[in-house]
């Protein structure tokens, strides 16, 4: 479980002063906490509303999520997409997929979401670009692979957003393979002349990357 670096009181203040998610998403949070293991994998309000805001600003027609879990971030992204947009979600947990679909069916934005079961790198080989928007929140060992592959598929002006890029601060003093992968991913993004990015210290770190025109 990530240990967030922001002071808890500051985090609570930011939470209380951020627009609330729709009631269905709050229900999804509650049911995830009751019925699913590792409920802390949920993006939560601050990341979720950031994703919704970025999606609403860019109005992506073709979006991708790598690592869906129970669908909170997927519904947040879909909320900001146009009605004819399509969000493809990659997920390897069948129980999480079944859970998420029950909420997609109840959401006015659920028709925008397609879920593909299987390893994301294999799924990416079956998809065609260009992509307008991608959210990466899956196994950290493949973060660099995900970024490089999605980078190739993203249109000029498109966004790539990566979660957990602070990794509880372990990127400052990497000790494991996963730590090293995240450090390298962040470095490659910062040094990529074809993109511009902002590294946000939001919860466990959010790297927002825009492919240059």
PyMOL commands that place a pseudoatom at each C-alpha (Angstrom):
pseudoatom trace, name=CA, resn=UNK, resi=1, chain=A, elem=C, hetatm=0, pos=[0.000, 0.000, 0.000]
pseudoatom trace, name=CA, resn=UNK, resi=2, chain=A, elem=C, hetatm=0, pos=[1.495, 3.373, -0.985]
pseudoatom trace, name=CA, resn=UNK, resi=3, chain=A, elem=C, hetatm=0, pos=[2.432, 5.732, 1.819]
pseudoatom trace, name=CA, resn=UNK, resi=4, chain=A, elem=C, hetatm=0, pos=[1.470, 9.178, 0.608]
pseudoatom trace, name=CA, resn=UNK, resi=5, chain=A, elem=C, hetatm=0, pos=[3.961, 11.931, 1.301]
pseudoatom trace, name=CA, resn=UNK, resi=6, chain=A, elem=C, hetatm=0, pos=[1.614, 14.870, 1.768]
pseudoatom trace, name=CA, resn=UNK, resi=7, chain=A, elem=C, hetatm=0, pos=[0.624, 15.787, 5.331]
pseudoatom trace, name=CA, resn=UNK, resi=8, chain=A, elem=C, hetatm=0, pos=[-2.648, 14.052, 6.185]
pseudoatom trace, name=CA, resn=UNK, resi=9, chain=A, elem=C, hetatm=0, pos=[-4.359, 17.270, 7.282]
pseudoatom trace, name=CA, resn=UNK, resi=10, chain=A, elem=C, hetatm=0, pos=[-3.372, 18.963, 4.022]
pseudoatom trace, name=CA, resn=UNK, resi=11, chain=A, elem=C, hetatm=0, pos=[-4.613, 15.953, 2.058]
pseudoatom trace, name=CA, resn=UNK, resi=12, chain=A, elem=C, hetatm=0, pos=[-7.939, 16.069, 3.916]
pseudoatom trace, name=CA, resn=UNK, resi=13, chain=A, elem=C, hetatm=0, pos=[-8.272, 19.805, 3.260]
pseudoatom trace, name=CA, resn=UNK, resi=14, chain=A, elem=C, hetatm=0, pos=[-7.643, 19.304, -0.457]
pseudoatom trace, name=CA, resn=UNK, resi=15, chain=A, elem=C, hetatm=0, pos=[-10.174, 16.455, -0.512]
pseudoatom trace, name=CA, resn=UNK, resi=16, chain=A, elem=C, hetatm=0, pos=[-12.871, 18.538, 1.180]
pseudoatom trace, name=CA, resn=UNK, resi=17, chain=A, elem=C, hetatm=0, pos=[-12.263, 21.456, -1.186]
pseudoatom trace, name=CA, resn=UNK, resi=18, chain=A, elem=C, hetatm=0, pos=[-12.403, 19.408, -4.392]
pseudoatom trace, name=CA, resn=UNK, resi=19, chain=A, elem=C, hetatm=0, pos=[-15.648, 18.819, -6.288]
pseudoatom trace, name=CA, resn=UNK, resi=20, chain=A, elem=C, hetatm=0, pos=[-17.313, 15.615, -5.119]
pseudoatom trace, name=CA, resn=UNK, resi=21, chain=A, elem=C, hetatm=0, pos=[-17.608, 12.625, -7.416]
pseudoatom trace, name=CA, resn=UNK, resi=22, chain=A, elem=C, hetatm=0, pos=[-21.121, 11.590, -8.554]
pseudoatom trace, name=CA, resn=UNK, resi=23, chain=A, elem=C, hetatm=0, pos=[-23.124, 9.470, -6.051]
pseudoatom trace, name=CA, resn=UNK, resi=24, chain=A, elem=C, hetatm=0, pos=[-22.620, 6.329, -8.144]
pseudoatom trace, name=CA, resn=UNK, resi=25, chain=A, elem=C, hetatm=0, pos=[-18.861, 6.672, -7.814]
pseudoatom trace, name=CA, resn=UNK, resi=26, chain=A, elem=C, hetatm=0, pos=[-19.148, 7.155, -4.060]
pseudoatom trace, name=CA, resn=UNK, resi=27, chain=A, elem=C, hetatm=0, pos=[-21.193, 3.965, -3.942]
pseudoatom trace, name=CA, resn=UNK, resi=28, chain=A, elem=C, hetatm=0, pos=[-18.487, 2.242, -5.985]
pseudoatom trace, name=CA, resn=UNK, resi=29, chain=A, elem=C, hetatm=0, pos=[-15.908, 3.323, -3.400]
pseudoatom trace, name=CA, resn=UNK, resi=30, chain=A, elem=C, hetatm=0, pos=[-18.045, 2.035, -0.537]
pseudoatom trace, name=CA, resn=UNK, resi=31, chain=A, elem=C, hetatm=0, pos=[-18.723, -1.312, -2.207]
pseudoatom trace, name=CA, resn=UNK, resi=32, chain=A, elem=C, hetatm=0, pos=[-15.062, -1.741, -3.170]
pseudoatom trace, name=CA, resn=UNK, resi=33, chain=A, elem=C, hetatm=0, pos=[-14.069, -1.227, 0.462]
pseudoatom trace, name=CA, resn=UNK, resi=34, chain=A, elem=C, hetatm=0, pos=[-16.602, -3.827, 1.589]
pseudoatom trace, name=CA, resn=UNK, resi=35, chain=A, elem=C, hetatm=0, pos=[-16.251, -6.471, -1.122]
pseudoatom trace, name=CA, resn=UNK, resi=36, chain=A, elem=C, hetatm=0, pos=[-12.815, -6.273, -2.742]
pseudoatom trace, name=CA, resn=UNK, resi=37, chain=A, elem=C, hetatm=0, pos=[-9.272, -6.896, -1.600]
pseudoatom trace, name=CA, resn=UNK, resi=38, chain=A, elem=C, hetatm=0, pos=[-6.750, -4.069, -1.791]
pseudoatom trace, name=CA, resn=UNK, resi=39, chain=A, elem=C, hetatm=0, pos=[-9.363, -1.271, -1.874]
pseudoatom trace, name=CA, resn=UNK, resi=40, chain=A, elem=C, hetatm=0, pos=[-6.533, 1.278, -1.549]
pseudoatom trace, name=CA, resn=UNK, resi=41, chain=A, elem=C, hetatm=0, pos=[-5.854, 0.642, -5.245]
pseudoatom trace, name=CA, resn=UNK, resi=42, chain=A, elem=C, hetatm=0, pos=[-8.772, 2.971, -5.991]
pseudoatom trace, name=CA, resn=UNK, resi=43, chain=A, elem=C, hetatm=0, pos=[-7.639, 6.287, -7.460]
pseudoatom trace, name=CA, resn=UNK, resi=44, chain=A, elem=C, hetatm=0, pos=[-9.766, 8.313, -5.060]
pseudoatom trace, name=CA, resn=UNK, resi=45, chain=A, elem=C, hetatm=0, pos=[-11.355, 11.734, -5.394]
pseudoatom trace, name=CA, resn=UNK, resi=46, chain=A, elem=C, hetatm=0, pos=[-8.254, 13.880, -5.980]
pseudoatom trace, name=CA, resn=UNK, resi=47, chain=A, elem=C, hetatm=0, pos=[-6.852, 11.713, -8.768]
pseudoatom trace, name=CA, resn=UNK, resi=48, chain=A, elem=C, hetatm=0, pos=[-10.311, 10.822, -10.105]
pseudoatom trace, name=CA, resn=UNK, resi=49, chain=A, elem=C, hetatm=0, pos=[-11.468, 14.421, -10.401]
pseudoatom trace, name=CA, resn=UNK, resi=50, chain=A, elem=C, hetatm=0, pos=[-8.119, 15.339, -11.984]
pseudoatom trace, name=CA, resn=UNK, resi=51, chain=A, elem=C, hetatm=0, pos=[-8.667, 12.645, -14.607]
pseudoatom trace, name=CA, resn=UNK, resi=52, chain=A, elem=C, hetatm=0, pos=[-12.212, 13.847, -15.194]
pseudoatom trace, name=CA, resn=UNK, resi=53, chain=A, elem=C, hetatm=0, pos=[-11.013, 17.444, -15.554]
pseudoatom trace, name=CA, resn=UNK, resi=54, chain=A, elem=C, hetatm=0, pos=[-8.243, 16.506, -18.008]
pseudoatom trace, name=CA, resn=UNK, resi=55, chain=A, elem=C, hetatm=0, pos=[-10.686, 14.387, -19.993]
pseudoatom trace, name=CA, resn=UNK, resi=56, chain=A, elem=C, hetatm=0, pos=[-13.293, 17.172, -20.063]
pseudoatom trace, name=CA, resn=UNK, resi=57, chain=A, elem=C, hetatm=0, pos=[-10.665, 19.661, -21.246]
pseudoatom trace, name=CA, resn=UNK, resi=58, chain=A, elem=C, hetatm=0, pos=[-9.303, 17.441, -24.034]
pseudoatom trace, name=CA, resn=UNK, resi=59, chain=A, elem=C, hetatm=0, pos=[-12.562, 15.640, -25.009]
pseudoatom trace, name=CA, resn=UNK, resi=60, chain=A, elem=C, hetatm=0, pos=[-10.822, 12.432, -26.143]
pseudoatom trace, name=CA, resn=UNK, resi=61, chain=A, elem=C, hetatm=0, pos=[-12.547, 10.232, -28.724]
pseudoatom trace, name=CA, resn=UNK, resi=62, chain=A, elem=C, hetatm=0, pos=[-10.121, 7.324, -28.247]
pseudoatom trace, name=CA, resn=UNK, resi=63, chain=A, elem=C, hetatm=0, pos=[-8.880, 6.699, -24.711]
pseudoatom trace, name=CA, resn=UNK, resi=64, chain=A, elem=C, hetatm=0, pos=[-7.067, 3.846, -22.990]
pseudoatom trace, name=CA, resn=UNK, resi=65, chain=A, elem=C, hetatm=0, pos=[-6.716, 2.753, -19.381]
pseudoatom trace, name=CA, resn=UNK, resi=66, chain=A, elem=C, hetatm=0, pos=[-4.028, 0.275, -18.352]
pseudoatom trace, name=CA, resn=UNK, resi=67, chain=A, elem=C, hetatm=0, pos=[-5.102, -1.158, -14.999]
pseudoatom trace, name=CA, resn=UNK, resi=68, chain=A, elem=C, hetatm=0, pos=[-8.816, -0.610, -14.368]
pseudoatom trace, name=CA, resn=UNK, resi=69, chain=A, elem=C, hetatm=0, pos=[-9.409, -2.318, -10.984]
pseudoatom trace, name=CA, resn=UNK, resi=70, chain=A, elem=C, hetatm=0, pos=[-13.071, -1.713, -10.002]
pseudoatom trace, name=CA, resn=UNK, resi=71, chain=A, elem=C, hetatm=0, pos=[-13.774, 1.057, -12.503]
pseudoatom trace, name=CA, resn=UNK, resi=72, chain=A, elem=C, hetatm=0, pos=[-13.533, 4.277, -10.479]
pseudoatom trace, name=CA, resn=UNK, resi=73, chain=A, elem=C, hetatm=0, pos=[-10.937, 5.919, -12.713]
pseudoatom trace, name=CA, resn=UNK, resi=74, chain=A, elem=C, hetatm=0, pos=[-12.573, 4.531, -15.854]
pseudoatom trace, name=CA, resn=UNK, resi=75, chain=A, elem=C, hetatm=0, pos=[-15.889, 6.158, -15.011]
pseudoatom trace, name=CA, resn=UNK, resi=76, chain=A, elem=C, hetatm=0, pos=[-14.063, 9.367, -14.069]
pseudoatom trace, name=CA, resn=UNK, resi=77, chain=A, elem=C, hetatm=0, pos=[-12.372, 9.525, -17.482]
pseudoatom trace, name=CA, resn=UNK, resi=78, chain=A, elem=C, hetatm=0, pos=[-15.532, 8.520, -19.342]
pseudoatom trace, name=CA, resn=UNK, resi=79, chain=A, elem=C, hetatm=0, pos=[-17.463, 11.281, -17.563]
pseudoatom trace, name=CA, resn=UNK, resi=80, chain=A, elem=C, hetatm=0, pos=[-15.371, 13.884, -19.361]
pseudoatom trace, name=CA, resn=UNK, resi=81, chain=A, elem=C, hetatm=0, pos=[-15.436, 12.204, -22.784]
pseudoatom trace, name=CA, resn=UNK, resi=82, chain=A, elem=C, hetatm=0, pos=[-17.868, 13.071, -25.570]
pseudoatom trace, name=CA, resn=UNK, resi=83, chain=A, elem=C, hetatm=0, pos=[-20.877, 10.783, -25.913]
pseudoatom trace, name=CA, resn=UNK, resi=84, chain=A, elem=C, hetatm=0, pos=[-19.342, 9.016, -28.924]
pseudoatom trace, name=CA, resn=UNK, resi=85, chain=A, elem=C, hetatm=0, pos=[-15.959, 8.522, -27.236]
pseudoatom trace, name=CA, resn=UNK, resi=86, chain=A, elem=C, hetatm=0, pos=[-14.580, 5.068, -26.516]
pseudoatom trace, name=CA, resn=UNK, resi=87, chain=A, elem=C, hetatm=0, pos=[-12.424, 4.088, -23.539]
pseudoatom trace, name=CA, resn=UNK, resi=88, chain=A, elem=C, hetatm=0, pos=[-10.648, 0.729, -23.738]
pseudoatom trace, name=CA, resn=UNK, resi=89, chain=A, elem=C, hetatm=0, pos=[-9.687, -0.694, -20.324]
pseudoatom trace, name=CA, resn=UNK, resi=90, chain=A, elem=C, hetatm=0, pos=[-7.068, -3.410, -19.773]
pseudoatom trace, name=CA, resn=UNK, resi=91, chain=A, elem=C, hetatm=0, pos=[-7.478, -5.542, -16.649]
pseudoatom trace, name=CA, resn=UNK, resi=92, chain=A, elem=C, hetatm=0, pos=[-6.226, -8.959, -15.480]
pseudoatom trace, name=CA, resn=UNK, resi=93, chain=A, elem=C, hetatm=0, pos=[-8.534, -9.478, -12.480]
pseudoatom trace, name=CA, resn=UNK, resi=94, chain=A, elem=C, hetatm=0, pos=[-11.798, -11.204, -13.562]
pseudoatom trace, name=CA, resn=UNK, resi=95, chain=A, elem=C, hetatm=0, pos=[-13.522, -10.427, -10.266]
pseudoatom trace, name=CA, resn=UNK, resi=96, chain=A, elem=C, hetatm=0, pos=[-12.661, -6.734, -10.564]
pseudoatom trace, name=CA, resn=UNK, resi=97, chain=A, elem=C, hetatm=0, pos=[-13.990, -6.734, -14.136]
pseudoatom trace, name=CA, resn=UNK, resi=98, chain=A, elem=C, hetatm=0, pos=[-17.304, -8.275, -13.084]
pseudoatom trace, name=CA, resn=UNK, resi=99, chain=A, elem=C, hetatm=0, pos=[-17.592, -5.786, -10.226]
pseudoatom trace, name=CA, resn=UNK, resi=100, chain=A, elem=C, hetatm=0, pos=[-16.818, -2.794, -12.458]
pseudoatom trace, name=CA, resn=UNK, resi=101, chain=A, elem=C, hetatm=0, pos=[-19.297, -3.828, -15.115]
pseudoatom trace, name=CA, resn=UNK, resi=102, chain=A, elem=C, hetatm=0, pos=[-22.181, -3.717, -12.637]
pseudoatom trace, name=CA, resn=UNK, resi=103, chain=A, elem=C, hetatm=0, pos=[-21.434, -0.014, -12.179]
pseudoatom trace, name=CA, resn=UNK, resi=104, chain=A, elem=C, hetatm=0, pos=[-20.818, 0.638, -15.874]
pseudoatom trace, name=CA, resn=UNK, resi=105, chain=A, elem=C, hetatm=0, pos=[-24.283, -0.741, -16.582]
pseudoatom trace, name=CA, resn=UNK, resi=106, chain=A, elem=C, hetatm=0, pos=[-25.800, 1.771, -14.171]
pseudoatom trace, name=CA, resn=UNK, resi=107, chain=A, elem=C, hetatm=0, pos=[-23.845, 4.786, -15.399]
pseudoatom trace, name=CA, resn=UNK, resi=108, chain=A, elem=C, hetatm=0, pos=[-24.877, 7.130, -18.203]
pseudoatom trace, name=CA, resn=UNK, resi=109, chain=A, elem=C, hetatm=0, pos=[-21.225, 6.980, -19.282]
pseudoatom trace, name=CA, resn=UNK, resi=110, chain=A, elem=C, hetatm=0, pos=[-20.845, 3.202, -19.136]
pseudoatom trace, name=CA, resn=UNK, resi=111, chain=A, elem=C, hetatm=0, pos=[-21.575, 2.711, -22.860]
pseudoatom trace, name=CA, resn=UNK, resi=112, chain=A, elem=C, hetatm=0, pos=[-18.286, 4.478, -23.631]
pseudoatom trace, name=CA, resn=UNK, resi=113, chain=A, elem=C, hetatm=0, pos=[-16.231, 1.771, -21.871]
pseudoatom trace, name=CA, resn=UNK, resi=114, chain=A, elem=C, hetatm=0, pos=[-14.931, -1.497, -23.324]
pseudoatom trace, name=CA, resn=UNK, resi=115, chain=A, elem=C, hetatm=0, pos=[-13.046, -3.895, -21.040]
pseudoatom trace, name=CA, resn=UNK, resi=116, chain=A, elem=C, hetatm=0, pos=[-10.429, -6.320, -22.342]
pseudoatom trace, name=CA, resn=UNK, resi=117, chain=A, elem=C, hetatm=0, pos=[-9.237, -9.125, -20.067]
pseudoatom trace, name=CA, resn=UNK, resi=118, chain=A, elem=C, hetatm=0, pos=[-5.565, -10.019, -20.339]
pseudoatom trace, name=CA, resn=UNK, resi=119, chain=A, elem=C, hetatm=0, pos=[-2.044, -8.693, -20.057]
pseudoatom trace, name=CA, resn=UNK, resi=120, chain=A, elem=C, hetatm=0, pos=[-1.900, -5.100, -21.202]
pseudoatom trace, name=CA, resn=UNK, resi=121, chain=A, elem=C, hetatm=0, pos=[1.212, -5.441, -23.389]
pseudoatom trace, name=CA, resn=UNK, resi=122, chain=A, elem=C, hetatm=0, pos=[-0.507, -8.204, -25.343]
pseudoatom trace, name=CA, resn=UNK, resi=123, chain=A, elem=C, hetatm=0, pos=[-3.681, -6.147, -25.614]
pseudoatom trace, name=CA, resn=UNK, resi=124, chain=A, elem=C, hetatm=0, pos=[-1.713, -3.142, -26.848]
pseudoatom trace, name=CA, resn=UNK, resi=125, chain=A, elem=C, hetatm=0, pos=[-0.450, -5.228, -29.756]
pseudoatom trace, name=CA, resn=UNK, resi=126, chain=A, elem=C, hetatm=0, pos=[-4.058, -5.655, -30.899]
pseudoatom trace, name=CA, resn=UNK, resi=127, chain=A, elem=C, hetatm=0, pos=[-5.003, -1.978, -30.715]
pseudoatom trace, name=CA, resn=UNK, resi=128, chain=A, elem=C, hetatm=0, pos=[-4.596, 0.639, -33.393]
pseudoatom trace, name=CA, resn=UNK, resi=129, chain=A, elem=C, hetatm=0, pos=[-3.754, 4.278, -32.806]
pseudoatom trace, name=CA, resn=UNK, resi=130, chain=A, elem=C, hetatm=0, pos=[-3.887, 7.100, -32.613]
pseudoatom trace, name=CA, resn=UNK, resi=131, chain=A, elem=C, hetatm=0, pos=[-4.841, 7.514, -28.970]
pseudoatom trace, name=CA, resn=UNK, resi=132, chain=A, elem=C, hetatm=0, pos=[-6.040, 10.799, -27.499]
pseudoatom trace, name=CA, resn=UNK, resi=133, chain=A, elem=C, hetatm=0, pos=[-5.738, 9.989, -23.792]
pseudoatom trace, name=CA, resn=UNK, resi=134, chain=A, elem=C, hetatm=0, pos=[-4.170, 7.190, -21.723]
pseudoatom trace, name=CA, resn=UNK, resi=135, chain=A, elem=C, hetatm=0, pos=[-4.130, 6.522, -17.985]
pseudoatom trace, name=CA, resn=UNK, resi=136, chain=A, elem=C, hetatm=0, pos=[-1.504, 4.073, -16.708]
pseudoatom trace, name=CA, resn=UNK, resi=137, chain=A, elem=C, hetatm=0, pos=[-2.054, 2.510, -13.274]
pseudoatom trace, name=CA, resn=UNK, resi=138, chain=A, elem=C, hetatm=0, pos=[-1.036, -1.135, -13.528]
pseudoatom trace, name=CA, resn=UNK, resi=139, chain=A, elem=C, hetatm=0, pos=[1.952, -3.342, -12.630]
pseudoatom trace, name=CA, resn=UNK, resi=140, chain=A, elem=C, hetatm=0, pos=[4.935, -1.077, -12.046]
pseudoatom trace, name=CA, resn=UNK, resi=141, chain=A, elem=C, hetatm=0, pos=[7.507, -3.459, -13.542]
pseudoatom trace, name=CA, resn=UNK, resi=142, chain=A, elem=C, hetatm=0, pos=[6.092, -2.666, -16.977]
pseudoatom trace, name=CA, resn=UNK, resi=143, chain=A, elem=C, hetatm=0, pos=[5.691, 1.083, -16.549]
pseudoatom trace, name=CA, resn=UNK, resi=144, chain=A, elem=C, hetatm=0, pos=[8.501, 1.972, -18.945]
pseudoatom trace, name=CA, resn=UNK, resi=145, chain=A, elem=C, hetatm=0, pos=[7.223, -0.567, -21.482]
pseudoatom trace, name=CA, resn=UNK, resi=146, chain=A, elem=C, hetatm=0, pos=[3.727, 0.859, -21.207]
pseudoatom trace, name=CA, resn=UNK, resi=147, chain=A, elem=C, hetatm=0, pos=[4.942, 4.403, -21.605]
pseudoatom trace, name=CA, resn=UNK, resi=148, chain=A, elem=C, hetatm=0, pos=[7.117, 3.702, -24.636]
pseudoatom trace, name=CA, resn=UNK, resi=149, chain=A, elem=C, hetatm=0, pos=[4.388, 1.719, -26.397]
pseudoatom trace, name=CA, resn=UNK, resi=150, chain=A, elem=C, hetatm=0, pos=[1.622, 4.206, -25.648]
pseudoatom trace, name=CA, resn=UNK, resi=151, chain=A, elem=C, hetatm=0, pos=[3.931, 7.094, -26.588]
pseudoatom trace, name=CA, resn=UNK, resi=152, chain=A, elem=C, hetatm=0, pos=[4.165, 5.619, -30.095]
pseudoatom trace, name=CA, resn=UNK, resi=153, chain=A, elem=C, hetatm=0, pos=[0.388, 5.329, -30.319]
pseudoatom trace, name=CA, resn=UNK, resi=154, chain=A, elem=C, hetatm=0, pos=[-0.538, 8.784, -29.036]
pseudoatom trace, name=CA, resn=UNK, resi=155, chain=A, elem=C, hetatm=0, pos=[-1.439, 11.573, -31.468]
pseudoatom trace, name=CA, resn=UNK, resi=156, chain=A, elem=C, hetatm=0, pos=[0.225, 14.978, -31.282]
pseudoatom trace, name=CA, resn=UNK, resi=157, chain=A, elem=C, hetatm=0, pos=[-1.516, 16.911, -28.536]
pseudoatom trace, name=CA, resn=UNK, resi=158, chain=A, elem=C, hetatm=0, pos=[-2.632, 13.718, -26.791]
pseudoatom trace, name=CA, resn=UNK, resi=159, chain=A, elem=C, hetatm=0, pos=[-2.153, 13.043, -23.085]
pseudoatom trace, name=CA, resn=UNK, resi=160, chain=A, elem=C, hetatm=0, pos=[-0.547, 10.192, -21.154]
pseudoatom trace, name=CA, resn=UNK, resi=161, chain=A, elem=C, hetatm=0, pos=[-1.094, 10.175, -17.379]
pseudoatom trace, name=CA, resn=UNK, resi=162, chain=A, elem=C, hetatm=0, pos=[0.868, 7.820, -15.121]
pseudoatom trace, name=CA, resn=UNK, resi=163, chain=A, elem=C, hetatm=0, pos=[-0.096, 7.191, -11.480]
pseudoatom trace, name=CA, resn=UNK, resi=164, chain=A, elem=C, hetatm=0, pos=[2.094, 6.189, -8.499]
pseudoatom trace, name=CA, resn=UNK, resi=165, chain=A, elem=C, hetatm=0, pos=[5.221, 7.766, -9.965]
pseudoatom trace, name=CA, resn=UNK, resi=166, chain=A, elem=C, hetatm=0, pos=[6.490, 8.794, -6.510]
pseudoatom trace, name=CA, resn=UNK, resi=167, chain=A, elem=C, hetatm=0, pos=[6.054, 5.236, -5.251]
pseudoatom trace, name=CA, resn=UNK, resi=168, chain=A, elem=C, hetatm=0, pos=[5.883, 6.300, -1.592]
pseudoatom trace, name=CA, resn=UNK, resi=169, chain=A, elem=C, hetatm=0, pos=[9.095, 8.274, -2.075]
pseudoatom trace, name=CA, resn=UNK, resi=170, chain=A, elem=C, hetatm=0, pos=[11.093, 5.185, -3.045]
pseudoatom trace, name=CA, resn=UNK, resi=171, chain=A, elem=C, hetatm=0, pos=[12.116, 6.873, -6.303]
pseudoatom trace, name=CA, resn=UNK, resi=172, chain=A, elem=C, hetatm=0, pos=[14.391, 9.108, -4.200]
pseudoatom trace, name=CA, resn=UNK, resi=173, chain=A, elem=C, hetatm=0, pos=[16.424, 6.167, -2.912]
pseudoatom trace, name=CA, resn=UNK, resi=174, chain=A, elem=C, hetatm=0, pos=[15.657, 3.198, -5.177]
pseudoatom trace, name=CA, resn=UNK, resi=175, chain=A, elem=C, hetatm=0, pos=[16.395, -0.218, -3.714]
pseudoatom trace, name=CA, resn=UNK, resi=176, chain=A, elem=C, hetatm=0, pos=[14.341, -2.651, -5.795]
pseudoatom trace, name=CA, resn=UNK, resi=177, chain=A, elem=C, hetatm=0, pos=[13.727, -3.489, -9.442]
pseudoatom trace, name=CA, resn=UNK, resi=178, chain=A, elem=C, hetatm=0, pos=[10.364, -1.739, -9.352]
pseudoatom trace, name=CA, resn=UNK, resi=179, chain=A, elem=C, hetatm=0, pos=[11.924, 1.381, -7.829]
pseudoatom trace, name=CA, resn=UNK, resi=180, chain=A, elem=C, hetatm=0, pos=[14.495, 1.421, -10.632]
pseudoatom trace, name=CA, resn=UNK, resi=181, chain=A, elem=C, hetatm=0, pos=[11.833, 1.031, -13.322]
pseudoatom trace, name=CA, resn=UNK, resi=182, chain=A, elem=C, hetatm=0, pos=[9.873, 3.999, -12.003]
pseudoatom trace, name=CA, resn=UNK, resi=183, chain=A, elem=C, hetatm=0, pos=[13.012, 6.141, -11.743]
pseudoatom trace, name=CA, resn=UNK, resi=184, chain=A, elem=C, hetatm=0, pos=[13.912, 5.272, -15.332]
pseudoatom trace, name=CA, resn=UNK, resi=185, chain=A, elem=C, hetatm=0, pos=[10.368, 5.922, -16.561]
pseudoatom trace, name=CA, resn=UNK, resi=186, chain=A, elem=C, hetatm=0, pos=[10.313, 9.357, -14.950]
pseudoatom trace, name=CA, resn=UNK, resi=187, chain=A, elem=C, hetatm=0, pos=[13.761, 10.135, -16.355]
pseudoatom trace, name=CA, resn=UNK, resi=188, chain=A, elem=C, hetatm=0, pos=[12.835, 9.063, -19.883]
pseudoatom trace, name=CA, resn=UNK, resi=189, chain=A, elem=C, hetatm=0, pos=[9.718, 11.227, -19.788]
pseudoatom trace, name=CA, resn=UNK, resi=190, chain=A, elem=C, hetatm=0, pos=[11.610, 14.273, -18.505]
pseudoatom trace, name=CA, resn=UNK, resi=191, chain=A, elem=C, hetatm=0, pos=[14.292, 13.859, -21.194]
pseudoatom trace, name=CA, resn=UNK, resi=192, chain=A, elem=C, hetatm=0, pos=[11.930, 13.071, -24.095]
pseudoatom trace, name=CA, resn=UNK, resi=193, chain=A, elem=C, hetatm=0, pos=[12.156, 16.077, -26.469]
pseudoatom trace, name=CA, resn=UNK, resi=194, chain=A, elem=C, hetatm=0, pos=[8.874, 15.079, -28.093]
pseudoatom trace, name=CA, resn=UNK, resi=195, chain=A, elem=C, hetatm=0, pos=[6.768, 15.620, -24.978]
pseudoatom trace, name=CA, resn=UNK, resi=196, chain=A, elem=C, hetatm=0, pos=[6.169, 18.150, -22.236]
pseudoatom trace, name=CA, resn=UNK, resi=197, chain=A, elem=C, hetatm=0, pos=[5.162, 17.045, -18.764]
pseudoatom trace, name=CA, resn=UNK, resi=198, chain=A, elem=C, hetatm=0, pos=[4.293, 18.151, -15.272]
pseudoatom trace, name=CA, resn=UNK, resi=199, chain=A, elem=C, hetatm=0, pos=[5.103, 15.879, -12.356]
pseudoatom trace, name=CA, resn=UNK, resi=200, chain=A, elem=C, hetatm=0, pos=[2.409, 16.434, -9.734]
pseudoatom trace, name=CA, resn=UNK, resi=201, chain=A, elem=C, hetatm=0, pos=[2.975, 15.515, -6.078]
pseudoatom trace, name=CA, resn=UNK, resi=202, chain=A, elem=C, hetatm=0, pos=[-0.673, 14.468, -5.852]
pseudoatom trace, name=CA, resn=UNK, resi=203, chain=A, elem=C, hetatm=0, pos=[-1.227, 11.501, -3.526]
pseudoatom trace, name=CA, resn=UNK, resi=204, chain=A, elem=C, hetatm=0, pos=[1.439, 9.015, -4.729]
pseudoatom trace, name=CA, resn=UNK, resi=205, chain=A, elem=C, hetatm=0, pos=[2.556, 11.137, -7.686]
pseudoatom trace, name=CA, resn=UNK, resi=206, chain=A, elem=C, hetatm=0, pos=[0.883, 11.805, -11.034]
pseudoatom trace, name=CA, resn=UNK, resi=207, chain=A, elem=C, hetatm=0, pos=[2.940, 12.402, -14.178]
pseudoatom trace, name=CA, resn=UNK, resi=208, chain=A, elem=C, hetatm=0, pos=[0.914, 14.254, -16.822]
pseudoatom trace, name=CA, resn=UNK, resi=209, chain=A, elem=C, hetatm=0, pos=[2.538, 14.019, -20.255]
pseudoatom trace, name=CA, resn=UNK, resi=210, chain=A, elem=C, hetatm=0, pos=[1.486, 15.850, -23.423]
pseudoatom trace, name=CA, resn=UNK, resi=211, chain=A, elem=C, hetatm=0, pos=[2.842, 14.741, -26.789]
pseudoatom trace, name=CA, resn=UNK, resi=212, chain=A, elem=C, hetatm=0, pos=[3.978, 17.843, -28.627]
pseudoatom trace, name=CA, resn=UNK, resi=213, chain=A, elem=C, hetatm=0, pos=[2.293, 18.972, -31.818]
for i in range(1, 213): cmd.bond("trace and resi %d" % i, "trace and resi %d" % (i + 1))
show_as sticks, trace
zoom trace
